[in-house]
Amino acid sequence: TQSTGFPAIFANRCCLTTAMQAKQENHHETEQFSLAHRQEKELVVHEEIVKFVKWAEPNEAERKMRDDVLMRVRRLVNELWSETKVELYGSWETNLCTPTSDIDLVIFGVPKNRGLLGSMYQLAEKLYGTRTSDGYPNVISSSKVPIIKFQDRKSGCLVDVTFDCGTTIHTTVLVKNHFLEKYPLLKPLTITIKFFLKQRGLNDAWTGGISSYTLILMIVSYFQMHTRGKGQPYPNENLGSLLIGFFELYGKNFNYVAHSISLQNGGHYFPKERNGWLQKSNPALLSIEDPNMPDVDVGQATFNIQKAKEAFCSAFNILSENPLQSISKCFSNIINSGVALNHRYNVQLVYGKNNHSRPKNSKRKQKKGNSWNHSYIKNHSRNQSKSIPKFEGREQHTHVS
């Protein structure tokens, strides 16, 4: 009995082993296919980012607009206070602007005789009286950094003016001379995500959104702690994988209640309670240590961070769950440049000739969400692609508890 039963048992075991091996091989093949499929999607997103960033670069008319706005505001300010200086800061100075970016100005040397509030209203009256501002400027004196916000009547551009705020220059220098030099992939990722937030009204710190400076700190922290290349070109990472990974981290995995972000010593998280930055009324506020002033939490004003988190999560789901053939369309829906196209066209009418003018049938293309994919981009994206290397793959992100 034993002699006849053993071969049968052995045969059954062999069959079971063979079946398990086949299952493992199939699973491995499925994983390989899934990885290759994901990398293909990331490469498509990478190409879309390259084209979009190229399209978003300021053209000649927009640079003329910036210089003209700066010149006219300087003239008005000097008519009020002859010893003052008006300086440009922010995204137009760091070259991280998009077609709809505000122009940020800071005034130094305003006389103290009227007080800050009196000086702000004095300038607001001047801007309104000379019809520089389209409507009466918005004077925001209750914020941590008092500011005047107005829309320039001539160009349609939004302008922010602050007074004697040295931190604006310090942050601009930090971004321009340090971060952008150290992290080559910071610029295209910042421009793309800034535009994403702008579309959703989540890019302005004065309304609880994520300011440009805060966003840059978020991206640098992401580079430091969750990528292989640390913001440098690296095999198996590209702009597509980095964008999707950013959306995943800040839309799904980052613990906003428990952690503050620090860029010191290569980047780390620390408990909010350590610096007294946990607000019981809104414990899920974004919290980021300012590299220039470590005792300052630059994220404390982002009271709409939950909406930003939901937007990041939605974008991640769209780009990761949809099939490869629809990824370009999905990206175009997420980064829809219709409003920017209209603004660019209006600026072109005032300051330009024919470069970057509205293409034929632009309304039809705008509905498709591919307004940057006209012939200008197709003729130039190949050269731009050389400066932003193409890689494949993406670093996996673990849950940050």
ROBA-486601 format. One line per 10 residues: for each residue x, y, z of N, C-alpha, C. Coordinates in steps of 0.05 Angstrom, whole numbers. Layout:
<zalos>
X Y Z X Y Z X Y Z  ...
</zalos>
This chain:
<zalos>
17 -24 0 0 0 0 17 25 0  39 23 17 56 47 18 70 51 -9  77 29 -22 92 32 -47 74 43 -69  49 36 -68 31 47 -89 21 75 -82  19 83 -56 9 109 -48 29 131 -51  54 125 -46 75 146 -46 77 161 -73  77 147 -95 79 162 -120 56 181 -125  32 173 -116 9 190 -120 11 216 -103  20 212 -78 23 235 -60 45 254 -72  67 242 -81 89 257 -92 80 272 -117
63 259 -133 53 272 -157 35 295 -151  18 291 -130 1 313 -122 17 337 -112  38 331 -96 54 352 -86 68 367 -109  77 352 -129 90 364 -152 71 383 -167  46 373 -170 26 389 -184 20 415 -169  19 412 -141 13 435 -125 36 456 -127  61 445 -126 84 463 -128 84 477 -155  79 462 -176 78 474 -203 57 496 -205  33 490 -193 11 510 -194 19 535 -178  32 532 -155 41 555 -139 62 571 -155
80 557 -168 101 571 -183 88 587 -206  69 574 -219 55 588 -241 40 613 -231  27 610 -208 13 632 -196 32 655 -190  55 648 -178 75 668 -172 85 682 -197  89 666 -218 99 678 -243 78 696 -255  53 688 -253 31 705 -264 29 731 -248  32 728 -221 31 752 -204 55 771 -210  78 759 -214 102 775 -221 98 789 -248  86 775 -267 81 787 -294 61 809 -291  40 805 -274 20 826 -270 33 851 -258
50 846 -238 64 869 -225 81 884 -245  95 869 -262 113 881 -282 96 897 -302  73 886 -310 56 900 -328 45 925 -315  37 923 -289 26 946 -275 47 968 -272  72 960 -266 94 979 -264 99 993 -290  100 978 -312 105 989 -338 82 1008 -346  57 1000 -339 34 1016 -346 35 1043 -331  42 1041 -305 44 1065 -289 66 1084 -299  88 1072 -307 110 1089 -317 103 1102 -343  88 1088 -360 78 1100 -385 61 1124 -379
43 1122 -360 25 1144 -353 41 1168 -342  61 1161 -325 77 1183 -313 93 1197 -335  102 1183 -355 116 1195 -377 98 1213 -393  73 1206 -397 54 1223 -411 50 1249 -395  46 1246 -369 43 1270 -352 68 1287 -353  91 1275 -353 117 1289 -356 116 1307 -381  109 1295 -403 109 1309 -428 89 1332 -428  66 1328 -415 46 1349 -412 57 1372 -395  71 1366 -374 82 1387 -357 103 1403 -372  120 1389 -387 141 1403 -403 127 1423 -422
106 1415 -436 93 1432 -455 79 1455 -440  66 1449 -418 52 1470 -403 71 1491 -392  94 1482 -380 113 1501 -369 125 1519 -391  130 1507 -414 140 1523 -436 119 1544 -445  94 1536 -446 73 1555 -453 70 1577 -432  73 1570 -407 68 1589 -385 90 1610 -381  113 1606 -394 135 1625 -391 126 1652 -400  134 1674 -386 126 1701 -394 136 1707 -422  118 1717 -439 126 1726 -466 134 1755 -465  142 1766 -488 152 1793 -489 131 1813 -480
105 1809 -488 84 1827 -480 80 1827 -450  82 1804 -438 78 1802 -409 101 1814 -393  125 1812 -404 148 1825 -391 145 1856 -393  135 1865 -416 130 1894 -419 109 1903 -400  88 1887 -396 67 1893 -377 78 1896 -349  94 1877 -341 106 1878 -314 122 1904 -310  139 1910 -329 156 1934 -327 139 1959 -327  118 1959 -343 101 1983 -345 86 1987 -318  75 1966 -307 61 1968 -281 80 1978 -260  104 1966 -258 124 1975 -239 131 2004 -242
135 2013 -267 142 2041 -272 120 2060 -264  95 2053 -270 73 2071 -264 67 2073 -234  69 2050 -220 66 2051 -191 88 2066 -178  113 2062 -187 136 2077 -176 131 2107 -179  122 2115 -202 118 2143 -207 97 2155 -188  75 2140 -184 54 2150 -165 64 2151 -137  79 2130 -129 89 2129 -101 109 2152 -97  126 2157 -116 145 2179 -114 132 2207 -114  109 2209 -126 94 2234 -125 84 2239 -96  78 2217 -82 69 2219 -54 92 2223 -35
112 2206 -39 135 2205 -20 160 2202 -37  174 2224 -40 196 2226 -59 220 2208 -51  223 2202 -25 247 2187 -17 242 2156 -16  220 2147 -25 214 2119 -23 226 2103 -46  227 2077 -42 236 2058 -63 214 2037 -66  209 2029 -90 189 2008 -97 204 1985 -110  203 1962 -98 217 1939 -108 198 1916 -115  206 1901 -136 191 1878 -144 201 1854 -128  182 1837 -120 189 1812 -107 169 1790 -115  173 1766 -105 154 1745 -111 159 1731 -137
138 1720 -149 141 1702 -172 152 1716 -197  145 1741 -200 156 1755 -224 186 1760 -221  196 1762 -197 224 1766 -192 239 1739 -193  227 1718 -184 240 1691 -183 236 1676 -210  219 1687 -228 213 1674 -253 197 1648 -249  180 1648 -228 162 1626 -223 133 1634 -229  129 1654 -245 103 1665 -251 89 1649 -273  63 1652 -273 46 1641 -294 32 1665 -307  18 1661 -329 5 1684 -342 -14 1700 -325  -26 1688 -304 -45 1702 -287 -33 1709 -260
-7 1707 -256 5 1713 -231 3 1743 -224  -2 1748 -198 -2 1776 -188 26 1788 -190  27 1814 -192 52 1829 -190 55 1838 -161  77 1829 -148 81 1836 -119 101 1858 -117  94 1879 -103 111 1903 -99 113 1909 -69  136 1919 -61 140 1927 -33 152 1956 -34  142 1973 -16 151 2001 -15 167 2004 11  191 2015 8 208 2021 31 211 2051 34  212 2059 60 218 2087 66 194 2106 67  170 2095 72 146 2111 74 147 2128 99
142 2154 98 142 2171 122 123 2160 144  131 2164 169 115 2153 191 95 2173 202  93 2197 191 76 2218 203 47 2211 202  38 2196 182 9 2189 180 4 2161 192  25 2147 199 20 2119 208 17 2101 184  20 2075 189 18 2056 167 -10 2056 154  -31 2056 170 -58 2055 159 -64 2080 142  -55 2103 153 -60 2128 138 -45 2128 111  -20 2118 111 -5 2117 87 -18 2098 66  -29 2075 76 -41 2056 58 -65 2069 44
-82 2083 60 -105 2096 47 -97 2119 30  -75 2132 36 -66 2154 19 -58 2143 -8  -44 2120 -9 -37 2108 -34 -61 2097 -48  -80 2085 -33 -104 2075 -46 -120 2097 -60  -122 2120 -47 -135 2143 -59 -121 2152 -85  -94 2152 -84 -79 2159 -108 -83 2140 -131  -83 2114 -125 -87 2094 -145 -115 2097 -158  -134 2102 -141 -162 2105 -150 -166 2131 -165  -155 2153 -154 -159 2179 -166 -146 2182 -193  -124 2168 -198 -110 2170 -224 -120 2149 -243
-141 2134 -235 -153 2112 -251 -132 2091 -258  -112 2088 -241 -93 2066 -244 -107 2040 -236  -122 2042 -214 -136 2018 -204 -164 2017 -216  -172 1993 -224 -199 1989 -234 -218 1985 -211  -229 2006 -201 -244 2006 -176 -227 2013 -152  -239 2017 -129 -224 2026 -106 -207 2002 -96  -182 2006 -90 -165 1984 -80 -175 1972 -54  -168 1947 -50 -175 1933 -25 -153 1937 -5  -158 1952 16 -138 1957 37 -142 1937 59  -123 1919 62 -124 1898 83 -104 1904 105
-114 1917 126 -96 1926 147 -96 1907 171  -114 1888 172 -116 1870 195 -99 1845 193  -87 1840 170 -70 1816 166 -43 1820 179  -28 1798 182 -2 1799 194 16 1818 178  14 1817 151 29 1835 134 8 1852 119  3 1877 128 -17 1894 115 -10 1898 85  -32 1898 69 -28 1898 40 -50 1913 26  -43 1925 3 -63 1937 -15 -64 1919 -40  -89 1911 -47 -93 1894 -70 -110 1910 -90  -102 1911 -115 -118 1924 -135 -113 1912 -162
-132 1917 -181 -129 1908 -208 -121 1932 -226  -99 1929 -239 -89 1950 -257 -109 1954 -280  -118 1978 -283 -139 1983 -304 -128 1978 -332  -103 1986 -337 -92 1984 -364 -87 1956 -372  -74 1940 -355 -66 1913 -363 -85 1891 -354  -102 1897 -334 -119 1877 -322 -105 1859 -302  -80 1864 -297 -64 1848 -279 -71 1855 -250  -70 1835 -232 -74 1840 -203 -47 1847 -191  -48 1867 -173 -24 1878 -161 -27 1878 -131  -6 1868 -116 -6 1869 -87 17 1888 -78
11 1906 -60 31 1925 -50 33 1923 -20  57 1918 -10 62 1918 19 81 1941 26  84 1946 52 99 1969 62 122 1960 80  146 1968 74 169 1965 92 171 1936 103  166 1917 86 166 1889 95 191 1875 84  213 1875 100 238 1864 91 237 1834 86  218 1820 99 217 1791 96 210 1783 67  196 1800 53 188 1794 26 213 1792 8  233 1810 13 258 1809 -3 274 1785 6  275 1779 32 290 1756 42 281 1730 31
254 1726 30 244 1701 19 249 1699 -11  247 1721 -25 253 1721 -54 282 1713 -59  300 1724 -43 328 1717 -46 333 1688 -40  320 1677 -19 323 1649 -12 314 1631 -34  291 1637 -46 280 1621 -68 298 1623 -92  305 1647 -100 319 1652 -125 348 1643 -124  362 1648 -102 391 1642 -101 398 1616 -87  378 1603 -74 385 1578 -61 368 1555 -71  342 1557 -67 324 1534 -74 325 1527 -104  322 1548 -121 322 1543 -150 349 1534 -160
370 1541 -147 397 1532 -154 401 1503 -145  392 1497 -122 397 1470 -110 378 1449 -122  354 1456 -129 334 1437 -138 324 1444 -166  337 1433 -187 331 1440 -215 302 1434 -222  290 1414 -210 262 1406 -217 241 1422 -201  250 1440 -184 231 1456 -169 215 1475 -186  227 1487 -206 213 1507 -222 190 1495 -238  193 1474 -254 170 1464 -269 148 1454 -251  155 1441 -228 135 1430 -210 120 1453 -197  134 1474 -188 122 1496 -175 102 1511 -194
111 1516 -218 93 1530 -237 68 1514 -242  70 1488 -245 47 1471 -251 28 1471 -227  38 1467 -203 20 1465 -180 9 1493 -172  25 1514 -176 14 1541 -172 -10 1546 -189  -8 1539 -214 -30 1543 -233 -54 1526 -225  -49 1502 -216 -70 1484 -207 -85 1497 -183  -71 1509 -164 -83 1522 -141 -97 1547 -149  -86 1562 -168 -97 1588 -177 -125 1583 -189  -127 1562 -205 -153 1556 -217 -175 1551 -197  -167 1541 -174 -187 1534 -153 -189 1555 -131
-176 1578 -135 -178 1599 -115 -164 1592 -89  -143 1575 -90 -130 1565 -66 -101 1574 -65  -93 1595 -79 -65 1603 -81 -59 1629 -66  -78 1640 -52 -75 1666 -39 -76 1663 -9  -54 1670 5 -53 1667 34 -74 1685 48  -82 1707 35 -101 1726 47 -129 1714 49  -134 1694 33 -160 1680 34 -157 1651 43  -136 1646 58 -132 1619 70 -120 1599 51  -110 1607 28 -98 1588 9 -68 1584 14  -55 1570 -4 -27 1564 -2 -11 1585 -18
4 1602 -5 20 1622 -19 42 1609 -35  54 1624 -53 76 1613 -69 99 1604 -52  106 1620 -32 129 1613 -15 123 1588 1  99 1586 12 91 1561 27 91 1537 8  81 1540 -16 81 1518 -35 110 1509 -41  128 1527 -44 156 1520 -50 168 1504 -27  162 1512 -2 172 1498 21 160 1469 22  135 1466 14 122 1440 13 136 1422 -7  142 1433 -30 155 1418 -52 183 1410 -44  198 1429 -32 226 1423 -23 225 1401 -2
207 1402 17 205 1381 37 198 1354 24  181 1354 4 174 1330 -11 199 1319 -25  215 1336 -37 240 1328 -50 258 1315 -29  261 1328 -6 280 1319 14 273 1291 25  247 1287 30 239 1264 46 226 1241 30  217 1246 6 201 1226 -8 209 1221 -37  232 1230 -45 242 1224 -72 270 1214 -71  278 1199 -91 305 1189 -93 325 1210 -102  316 1227 -121 334 1247 -133 337 1272 -117  320 1276 -96 322 1300 -79 320 1326 -96
303 1326 -116 299 1349 -132 318 1351 -156  335 1331 -159 354 1330 -181 344 1309 -202  351 1312 -227 345 1291 -247 356 1264 -237  340 1243 -238 348 1218 -227 334 1195 -242  348 1173 -248 335 1151 -262 310 1141 -246  289 1134 -261 264 1124 -251 247 1146 -237  254 1171 -241 237 1194 -232 235 1214 -255  212 1225 -259 208 1247 -278 187 1266 -267  181 1287 -282 162 1307 -272 134 1295 -268  127 1275 -284 101 1262 -281 100 1247 -255
120 1231 -249 120 1216 -224 122 1234 -200  136 1256 -202 139 1275 -180 112 1290 -175  98 1298 -196 73 1311 -192 52 1292 -179  50 1268 -190 31 1249 -179 39 1242 -150  65 1240 -144 73 1234 -117 67 1257 -98  70 1282 -107 63 1305 -91 33 1305 -84  17 1300 -104 -12 1299 -99 -19 1277 -80  -5 1254 -82 -10 1232 -64 -2 1238 -35  21 1250 -32 31 1256 -5 13 1276 9  8 1299 -3 -7 1321 10 -37 1318 7
-46 1299 -10 -75 1295 -13 -85 1271 3  -66 1252 10 -75 1227 23 -59 1220 47  -33 1224 47 -16 1211 67 -6 1229 89  -2 1254 84 11 1271 104 -9 1276 127  2 1275 152 -14 1279 176 -13 1308 184  -33 1323 175 -34 1352 180 -38 1359 210  -51 1341 225 -57 1346 253 -31 1344 270  -16 1323 264 7 1317 282 33 1331 275  38 1336 250 64 1344 241 68 1372 232  91 1384 239 101 1408 227 124 1400 208
128 1416 188 149 1410 168 173 1428 173  197 1416 172 222 1431 174 240 1423 151  254 1442 140 274 1436 119 302 1434 130  305 1438 156 332 1438 167 343 1409 168  370 1407 166 384 1382 168 373 1361 148  368 1369 124 359 1350 104 330 1345 104  315 1358 121 286 1355 122 276 1335 142  256 1343 158 244 1325 177 217 1336 185  201 1319 199 176 1328 212 181 1329 242  166 1347 256 167 1347 285 139 1353 295
133 1345 320 106 1349 331 99 1379 333  75 1385 325 66 1413 327 68 1424 355  62 1407 375 62 1416 403 90 1427 412  111 1418 399 138 1426 407 141 1456 406  130 1469 386 133 1498 383 107 1513 390  87 1498 400 62 1510 407 46 1518 382  49 1503 361 35 1509 335 10 1493 330  2 1477 349 -23 1462 346 -46 1480 355  -64 1487 337 -87 1504 343 -111 1486 348  -121 1487 372 -144 1469 379 -169 1475 363
-172 1500 355 -196 1507 339 -194 1497 311  -170 1492 301 -166 1481 274 -140 1465 274  -140 1441 286 -116 1426 289 -103 1416 263  -119 1416 241 -108 1405 216 -96 1426 198  -90 1450 209 -77 1471 193 -49 1461 184  -41 1470 161 -14 1464 151 5 1479 169  28 1467 176 48 1479 193 75 1475 181  89 1497 175 116 1496 163 134 1516 176  157 1507 185 177 1524 196 191 1541 175  192 1567 179 205 1585 160 235 1582 161
248 1574 140 278 1571 141 292 1596 149  281 1620 142 294 1645 149 290 1652 178  266 1645 189 259 1651 217 246 1627 229  262 1609 241 251 1583 251 229 1585 272  226 1608 284 204 1611 304 178 1619 291  177 1621 264 153 1630 250 141 1606 235  115 1602 238 100 1581 223 87 1594 199  98 1590 175 88 1603 152 62 1591 142  54 1568 153 30 1554 144 5 1561 160  8 1577 181 -14 1581 200 -37 1596 187
-33 1610 165 -54 1625 152 -71 1609 133  -63 1584 128 -76 1567 108 -101 1554 119  -121 1570 126 -145 1558 139 -162 1543 119  -156 1546 93 -170 1530 73 -154 1506 63  -135 1496 80 -118 1474 72 -134 1449 67  -157 1445 80 -173 1421 75 -183 1420 47  -190 1444 35 -199 1445 7 -176 1438 -11  -152 1448 -4 -129 1442 -21 -122 1412 -19  -124 1401 5 -120 1372 8 -139 1356 -9  -164 1363 -9 -184 1349 -25 -178 1352 -55
-169 1376 -63 -162 1380 -91 -138 1363 -99  -118 1361 -82 -95 1344 -87 -103 1315 -89  -120 1306 -71 -129 1278 -71 -144 1272 -96  -162 1290 -104 -178 1285 -129 -159 1283 -153  -139 1301 -154 -121 1301 -177 -105 1275 -178  -96 1266 -154 -82 1240 -153 -99 1217 -163  -124 1216 -154 -142 1195 -163 -147 1195 -193  -150 1219 -203 -155 1221 -232 -131 1211 -248  -107 1220 -241 -84 1213 -256 -75 1184 -252  -81 1172 -229 -72 1145 -223 -92 1124 -231
-118 1131 -233 -138 1110 -237 -148 1109 -266  -145 1131 -281 -155 1131 -308 -136 1116 -327  -147 1105 -349 -130 1090 -368 -110 1108 -382  -89 1095 -393 -67 1109 -405 -77 1128 -428  -95 1118 -444 -104 1133 -468 -118 1159 -461  -127 1162 -436 -142 1187 -429 -126 1205 -411  -101 1199 -405 -85 1214 -386 -80 1243 -395  -74 1246 -421 -70 1273 -431 -94 1291 -427  -118 1279 -433 -142 1294 -429 -147 1300 -400  -141 1280 -383 -145 1284 -354 -127 1307 -344
-102 1307 -353 -84 1328 -344 -94 1355 -354  -104 1356 -378 -114 1382 -389 -138 1392 -374  -154 1373 -363 -177 1381 -347 -168 1391 -319  -147 1379 -308 -137 1387 -282 -123 1414 -285  -107 1418 -306 -92 1443 -311 -105 1456 -335  -128 1468 -331 -143 1480 -353 -135 1510 -355  -124 1517 -378 -113 1544 -381 -131 1564 -394  -157 1559 -394 -176 1577 -409 -174 1606 -399  -176 1611 -373 -175 1638 -362 -148 1651 -368  -127 1636 -365 -100 1647 -371 -97 1654 -400
-109 1638 -418 -108 1644 -446 -122 1670 -453  -145 1675 -440 -159 1700 -444 -143 1724 -434  -131 1720 -410 -115 1742 -398 -91 1748 -416  -78 1727 -426 -55 1730 -443 -62 1745 -469  -85 1738 -479 -94 1751 -504 -99 1781 -499  -111 1788 -476 -116 1816 -470 -90 1831 -466  -71 1819 -452 -45 1832 -449 -31 1836 -476  -35 1816 -493 -23 1818 -520 -35 1842 -536  -61 1847 -532 -73 1869 -546 -62 1896 -537  -54 1898 -512 -44 1923 -501 -15 1927 -505
1 1905 -502 30 1908 -501 45 1894 -523  32 1877 -538 47 1861 -557 39 1866 -586  51 1849 -603 45 1850 -632 30 1825 -639  44 1805 -649 30 1781 -657 40 1756 -643  61 1758 -627 71 1734 -614 52 1725 -592  47 1699 -591 30 1686 -571 1 1697 -573  -7 1706 -596 -34 1716 -598 -54 1692 -598  -79 1699 -594 -99 1677 -592 -100 1662 -619  -97 1636 -617 -98 1620 -642 -126 1618 -653  -128 1611 -678 -154 1607 -690 -168 1584 -676
-194 1586 -674 -211 1566 -661 -202 1560 -633  -192 1581 -618 -182 1577 -591 -204 1570 -572  -229 1579 -577 -251 1572 -560 -256 1542 -561  -254 1531 -585 -258 1502 -588 -236 1487 -573  -211 1496 -576 -189 1483 -562 -191 1486 -532  -201 1510 -523 -203 1514 -495 -223 1495 -483  -244 1488 -496 -263 1468 -486 -250 1441 -482  -231 1435 -500 -217 1410 -497 -197 1410 -474  -190 1434 -464 -171 1437 -442 -143 1435 -451  -137 1437 -477 -110 1435 -487 -101 1462 -499
-106 1484 -486 -101 1510 -498 -72 1516 -501  -54 1501 -487 -25 1506 -492 -14 1488 -514  -31 1470 -524 -21 1451 -544 -25 1460 -573  -20 1486 -578 -22 1494 -605 6 1493 -618  7 1503 -642 32 1499 -658 57 1510 -645  54 1532 -629 77 1543 -617 91 1522 -599  75 1508 -583 86 1488 -565 97 1465 -581  83 1456 -601 93 1433 -616 120 1439 -630  124 1464 -637 149 1472 -650 172 1475 -630  166 1479 -604 186 1486 -585 190 1465 -563
171 1447 -559 172 1428 -536 196 1410 -538  206 1404 -563 229 1386 -565 254 1399 -553  258 1425 -558 281 1438 -546 279 1440 -516  254 1446 -506 250 1448 -477 254 1421 -464  247 1399 -477 250 1373 -465 279 1367 -459  298 1379 -475 326 1373 -470 335 1384 -444  323 1406 -435 332 1418 -409 319 1405 -385  298 1389 -389 285 1374 -367 286 1345 -375  306 1330 -365 310 1302 -373 285 1285 -369  281 1266 -387 259 1247 -384 268 1222 -371
255 1214 -350 261 1189 -336 235 1174 -332  237 1150 -323 213 1134 -318 212 1125 -289  188 1119 -280 184 1108 -254 178 1129 -233  173 1119 -209 165 1137 -187 172 1124 -160  181 1140 -142 186 1130 -115 160 1125 -101  157 1103 -87 133 1096 -73 133 1112 -47  109 1121 -39 107 1137 -14 92 1121 7  103 1119 30 90 1105 52 73 1125 67  54 1115 81 35 1132 96 50 1146 119  46 1172 121 59 1188 142 40 1191 165
44 1175 186 25 1175 207 32 1195 229
</zalos>
